[in-house]
Amino acid sequence: MRNRRGTILIIFSLCLGGIAAWGANGWINERLTAGADDEAGKKTTIVAAMDIPYGTKVEGRHLKVVQLPADSVPESAFTSIQAAEGMVATTPISRGEVLVQARLAAHAEGSTLAALVKENMRAVTVRVDDVVGVAGFLLPGNRVDILATRMERGSRRAETDTILTNIKVLAVDQTAATQENDPVIVRAVTLEVTPKQSEQLVKAKEEGTIQLTLRNPLDSQVAQVEPEEQVVKKAPAIPVRSAPVRRSVDSTITVIRGTHVDKTKTKS
């Protein structure tokens, strides 16, 4: 009798367990189906978890994964953290901004600055002081014009010309990224130029002095340099003296011979 009662209890427990398992399985499937419906039409996208300054090497702590509507995600957006790690920010990136290929540069070996130099461009460093460096207001990412001053050998007159315009500042001293906006006096500025522009810059530095002028970041136009007006001084007129006009003068020569007087007229 007891064995029969135990058997019945075991069968009843198994039935309850089966019913519970069936219910749990149905609930889980329902949640998975609802989740799939919620994720439909969305795409995995990598965004900035914090502000990433210009020239910063991207690490995992800078990034996070979010789900965004597929039609609002740029084609060049990163879809995995591993793909963006190790790259260098070529522009400041704000928190929550979608990471795209155009805002990052690949970084292989060497300094981080090398990754910021665009293809077919060069980085040239020039020595500056507080005046040439625009009183310390130059920061990485700024744009400048470069003026060159040289002295004429003959007249010792100074001539200044704008030799380069809209040149990007890659770094100040040994800093390629900064979050400070306060002026900092630096000793060197690294500029991004073409190979031809690098020759012009070095030549101007050797021939005389250079001066950097800070540009508005929204001003991308190349300034038209007007030629300096030259004032031609005329030599003072030298008065020309006319040859004296010789006038003929009549003269009379009187010759007296005894009582005879002979007068002869002459012209000179």
C-alpha positions as CSV (number, residue, x, y, z in Angstrom):
1,M,0.0,0.0,0.0
2,R,2.8,2.4,0.9
3,N,4.7,1.5,-2.2
4,R,1.6,2.3,-4.3
5,R,1.1,5.6,-2.6
6,G,4.8,6.5,-3.1
7,T,4.5,5.7,-6.8
8,I,1.5,7.9,-7.2
9,L,3.2,10.8,-5.5
10,I,6.3,10.4,-7.8
11,I,4.1,10.3,-10.9
12,F,2.2,13.4,-9.7
13,S,5.4,15.3,-9.0
14,L,6.7,14.5,-12.4
15,C,3.5,15.7,-14.0
16,L,3.8,19.0,-12.1
17,G,7.4,19.4,-13.1
18,G,6.6,18.8,-16.7
19,I,3.8,21.4,-16.6
20,A,6.2,23.9,-14.9
21,A,8.9,23.2,-17.5
22,W,6.4,23.6,-20.4
23,G,5.2,26.9,-19.0
24,A,8.8,28.2,-18.4
25,N,9.8,27.2,-22.0
26,G,6.8,29.0,-23.4
27,W,7.6,32.2,-21.4
28,I,11.2,32.2,-22.5
29,N,10.3,31.7,-26.2
30,E,7.8,34.6,-25.9
31,R,10.5,36.9,-24.5
32,L,12.9,35.9,-27.2
33,T,10.4,36.5,-29.9
34,A,9.5,39.9,-28.4
35,G,13.2,40.8,-28.2
36,A,13.7,39.8,-31.8
37,D,10.8,42.0,-32.8
38,D,12.3,44.9,-30.8
39,E,15.7,44.6,-32.5
40,A,14.2,44.3,-36.0
41,G,15.4,47.1,-38.2
42,K,18.3,48.1,-35.9
43,K,22.0,47.9,-36.4
44,T,24.9,47.4,-33.9
45,T,26.9,50.7,-33.9
46,I,30.0,52.0,-32.0
47,V,29.7,55.4,-30.4
48,A,32.0,57.4,-28.1
49,A,31.5,56.7,-24.5
50,M,33.3,60.0,-23.6
51,D,34.9,63.0,-25.3
52,I,37.9,61.9,-27.4
53,P,40.3,64.8,-27.9
54,Y,42.1,65.4,-31.2
55,G,45.2,63.2,-31.6
56,T,44.1,60.7,-28.9
57,K,44.7,57.0,-29.5
58,V,41.4,55.2,-29.1
59,E,41.0,52.6,-26.4
60,G,38.2,50.3,-25.4
61,R,37.2,52.6,-22.5
62,H,36.5,55.3,-25.0
63,L,33.8,53.3,-26.8
64,K,30.4,51.6,-26.3
65,V,28.0,49.5,-28.3
66,V,24.5,50.7,-29.0
67,Q,21.6,49.6,-31.2
68,L,20.4,52.3,-33.7
69,P,17.9,52.3,-36.5
70,A,19.7,50.9,-39.6
71,D,18.5,53.7,-41.8
72,S,20.2,56.3,-39.5
73,V,23.6,54.7,-39.3
74,P,26.3,56.0,-41.7
75,E,27.8,53.5,-44.1
76,S,31.3,54.1,-42.8
77,A,30.3,53.6,-39.1
78,F,32.2,51.1,-37.0
79,T,30.2,48.0,-35.9
80,S,32.7,46.5,-33.5
81,I,35.0,47.9,-30.8
82,Q,37.9,45.8,-31.9
83,A,37.9,47.6,-35.3
84,A,38.2,51.1,-33.8
85,E,40.7,50.3,-31.0
86,G,44.2,51.5,-31.7
87,M,43.2,54.2,-34.2
88,V,43.9,57.9,-33.7
89,A,41.2,60.7,-33.6
90,T,41.9,63.2,-36.4
91,T,39.3,65.6,-35.1
92,P,37.7,66.1,-31.6
93,I,34.9,63.5,-31.1
94,S,32.1,64.3,-28.7
95,R,30.5,61.9,-26.3
96,G,27.7,59.9,-27.9
97,E,28.9,60.6,-31.4
98,V,28.9,57.7,-33.9
99,L,32.4,56.7,-34.9
100,V,33.1,56.8,-38.7
101,Q,36.1,56.1,-40.7
102,A,36.7,59.7,-41.7
103,R,37.2,60.8,-38.0
104,L,39.9,58.2,-37.3
105,A,43.3,57.3,-38.8
106,A,45.1,54.0,-38.7
107,H,48.1,53.9,-36.4
108,A,50.8,51.4,-37.1
109,E,54.1,52.1,-35.4
110,G,56.0,55.1,-34.2
111,S,54.6,58.3,-32.7
112,T,50.9,59.2,-32.7
113,L,51.7,62.3,-34.6
114,A,52.7,60.3,-37.7
115,A,49.1,58.9,-37.9
116,L,47.7,62.5,-38.0
117,V,49.7,63.4,-41.1
118,K,47.6,62.9,-44.2
119,E,48.7,60.9,-47.2
120,N,51.2,62.8,-49.4
121,M,51.7,65.5,-46.7
122,R,54.6,66.2,-44.5
123,A,55.1,67.5,-40.9
124,V,57.6,70.3,-40.5
125,T,58.5,71.9,-37.2
126,V,59.5,75.5,-36.9
127,R,61.0,77.3,-33.9
128,V,58.8,80.1,-32.6
129,D,58.6,82.6,-29.7
130,D,55.7,84.3,-28.0
131,V,55.3,86.7,-30.9
132,V,55.7,84.3,-33.8
133,G,53.5,81.8,-32.0
134,V,50.6,84.2,-31.8
135,A,51.1,84.9,-28.1
136,G,50.6,81.2,-27.2
137,F,47.1,81.0,-28.7
138,L,48.1,78.3,-31.2
139,L,46.6,74.9,-30.5
140,P,46.6,71.6,-32.4
141,G,44.0,71.7,-35.1
142,N,44.2,75.5,-35.7
143,R,44.8,76.9,-39.2
144,V,47.5,79.6,-39.9
145,D,48.9,81.7,-42.6
146,I,52.7,82.1,-42.8
147,L,54.4,85.5,-43.6
148,A,58.1,85.7,-44.6
149,T,60.2,88.8,-44.1
150,R,63.6,89.3,-45.7
151,M,65.9,92.3,-46.2
152,E,67.0,93.6,-49.6
153,R,70.8,93.7,-49.9
154,G,71.1,96.9,-51.7
155,S,68.5,99.2,-50.1
156,R,68.3,97.3,-46.7
157,R,64.6,97.6,-47.1
158,A,62.4,94.9,-45.4
159,E,59.9,93.0,-47.6
160,T,57.1,90.8,-46.2
161,D,55.0,88.4,-48.3
162,T,52.4,85.8,-47.4
163,I,54.0,82.6,-48.7
164,L,51.6,79.9,-47.4
165,T,47.9,80.0,-46.4
166,N,45.5,77.8,-44.5
167,I,48.2,75.6,-43.0
168,K,47.1,73.1,-40.3
169,V,48.8,73.0,-36.9
170,L,49.5,69.4,-36.0
171,A,51.2,69.9,-32.7
172,V,52.6,72.6,-30.4
173,D,55.9,71.6,-28.7
174,Q,55.4,67.9,-28.1
175,T,51.7,68.0,-27.6
176,A,49.4,66.8,-30.4
177,A,46.2,67.0,-28.3
178,T,45.0,69.3,-25.6
179,Q,41.7,70.1,-23.8
180,E,42.9,73.4,-22.6
181,N,41.9,76.7,-24.2
182,D,44.3,78.9,-22.2
183,P,47.3,80.4,-24.0
184,V,50.5,78.5,-23.6
185,I,53.9,79.8,-24.6
186,V,55.6,77.2,-26.8
187,R,59.0,76.9,-28.4
188,A,58.1,75.0,-31.6
189,V,55.1,74.4,-33.8
190,T,54.6,71.5,-36.1
191,L,52.8,72.2,-39.4
192,E,51.2,70.0,-42.0
193,V,52.4,71.0,-45.5
194,T,53.0,69.5,-48.9
195,P,56.6,68.6,-49.9
196,K,56.8,71.8,-52.1
197,Q,55.5,73.9,-49.2
198,S,58.1,72.5,-46.9
199,E,60.8,73.7,-49.2
200,Q,59.3,77.2,-49.3
201,L,59.0,77.3,-45.5
202,V,62.6,76.2,-44.8
203,K,64.0,78.6,-47.5
204,A,62.0,81.5,-46.0
205,K,63.3,80.6,-42.5
206,E,66.9,80.6,-43.7
207,E,66.6,83.9,-45.7
208,G,64.9,85.9,-43.0
209,T,62.2,85.5,-40.4
210,I,58.7,84.1,-40.4
211,Q,55.5,85.1,-38.7
212,L,52.4,83.0,-38.1
213,T,48.9,84.5,-38.3
214,L,45.9,82.7,-36.8
215,R,42.9,82.0,-39.1
216,N,39.2,81.7,-38.2
217,P,38.4,78.0,-38.3
218,L,35.4,78.7,-40.6
219,D,37.5,80.6,-43.1
220,S,38.7,78.2,-45.7
221,Q,39.3,80.7,-48.5
222,V,42.8,81.4,-49.7
223,A,43.5,85.1,-49.2
224,Q,44.5,87.0,-52.3
225,V,47.7,88.8,-51.7
226,E,47.8,92.2,-53.5
227,P,51.2,93.3,-54.7
228,E,52.7,96.1,-52.8
229,E,52.4,99.5,-54.4
230,Q,55.7,100.8,-55.5
231,V,56.4,104.4,-55.5
232,V,58.9,105.5,-58.2
233,K,60.8,108.6,-57.2
234,K,61.9,110.7,-60.1
235,A,65.4,112.2,-60.0
236,P,65.3,116.0,-59.6
237,A,65.6,117.8,-63.0
238,I,69.0,119.3,-63.5
239,P,68.8,122.8,-65.1
240,V,70.5,122.9,-68.4
241,R,72.6,126.0,-68.9
242,S,72.4,127.4,-72.4
243,A,75.7,128.5,-73.9
244,P,76.2,132.2,-73.7
245,V,75.2,134.1,-76.9
246,R,78.0,136.0,-78.2
247,R,76.9,139.2,-79.8
248,S,78.9,140.9,-82.4
249,V,80.3,144.3,-81.3
250,D,81.4,146.9,-83.7
251,S,84.7,148.5,-82.9
252,T,86.8,151.2,-84.6
253,I,90.6,151.2,-84.8
254,T,92.1,154.6,-85.3
255,V,95.6,154.7,-86.9
256,I,97.4,158.1,-86.8
257,R,100.4,158.6,-89.1
258,G,101.7,162.1,-88.7
259,T,99.0,164.4,-89.7
260,H,97.1,161.6,-91.5
261,V,94.3,159.8,-89.5
262,D,93.0,156.4,-90.7
263,K,89.9,154.8,-89.0
264,T,89.0,151.1,-89.6
265,K,85.9,149.4,-88.3
266,T,86.1,145.8,-87.1
267,K,83.5,143.2,-85.8
268,S,84.2,140.8,-82.9
